[in-house]
Amino acid sequence: MKVTPNIIRYELIGTEAKVAKSRHLEYVGTFGKVIDETRNTLVILHEGERKRIIKDSAVFRFKFSDGTAVEIDGKLLVGRPENRLKKRIRRLW
């Protein structure tokens, strides 16, 4: 998988995710499969328990099916999943 700014347009449900950084210390280190996504949260299945993580306050590390690992700031993911396709991303590099 080629890592581009379009990575935030990918479907996140079913991918492996880990919370790399967060303002809420109890979220840091939470890992598992993304099972649901709403406008402001990701639901991760962590050790058989559902954990609802606020997107705006965390940095996520996603591992896709081809082995690619990417860190994405949750602020870029805020919004309904179906509207992420329309979102324009300002390139910072």
C-alpha positions in Angstrom: 0.0 0.0 0.0 1.3 3.4 -0.9 1.1 5.8 2.0 -0.5 9.1 0.7 -2.7 11.8 2.2 -5.6 9.8 0.8 -5.1 7.2 3.6 -7.7 8.8 5.7 -10.3 8.0 3.0 -9.9 4.3 3.6 -12.4 2.1 5.4 -11.2 1.7 9.0 -13.7 -0.9 10.2 -11.9 -4.2 10.3 -8.4 -2.8 10.6 -6.1 -3.3 13.6 -5.7 -0.1 15.6 -3.7 1.1 18.6 -3.9 4.4 20.5 -0.4 5.8 20.3 -1.1 9.1 22.1 -4.0 10.6 23.9 -5.0 13.4 26.2 -6.9 10.7 28.2 -4.2 8.5 29.7 -6.5 5.5 30.1 -6.8 5.3 26.3 -3.0 5.0 25.6 -2.1 1.5 24.7 -5.6 0.4 23.8 -5.3 -1.9 20.8 -7.5 -4.3 18.8 -9.8 -4.4 15.8 -12.0 -1.4 14.9 -15.6 -2.7 15.0 -17.5 0.5 14.6 -17.0 4.2 13.8 -19.2 7.2 14.4 -18.7 10.9 13.8 -16.6 11.5 16.9 -15.5 8.0 18.1 -13.9 4.7 17.1 -15.0 1.5 18.9 -12.1 -0.9 19.3 -12.5 -4.5 20.5 -9.8 -4.6 23.2 -9.4 -8.0 24.9 -13.0 -8.9 24.4 -14.3 -5.6 25.6 -15.6 -2.7 23.5 -13.6 0.6 24.1 -15.0 3.8 22.7 -12.2 6.2 21.9 -12.8 9.9 21.1 -11.1 10.6 17.8 -10.3 14.3 18.5 -8.1 13.5 21.5 -6.0 10.7 20.2 -3.3 9.7 17.7 -4.0 6.2 16.2 -1.6 3.7 14.7 -3.5 1.6 12.1 -2.1 -1.7 10.6 -3.7 -2.5 7.3 -4.2 -6.0 5.8 -1.1 -5.7 3.6 1.1 -5.0 6.6 1.4 -1.2 6.2 1.4 0.6 9.5 0.4 4.3 9.6 0.0 6.8 12.4 -2.9 9.3 11.9 -4.0 12.2 14.1 -7.6 11.6 15.1 -8.4 15.2 14.3 -8.2 14.3 10.6 -10.7 11.5 11.1 -13.4 13.5 12.8 -16.6 13.4 10.8 -18.9 10.8 9.5 -17.1 8.0 7.7 -19.1 8.5 4.5 -18.2 12.1 4.4 -14.4 11.5 4.7 -14.4 10.8 0.9 -15.4 14.4 0.2 -13.0 16.0 2.7 -10.1 18.0 1.3 -6.8 17.5 3.0 -4.2 20.2 3.1 -0.8 18.7 2.5 1.8 19.6 5.0 4.8 18.2 3.1 
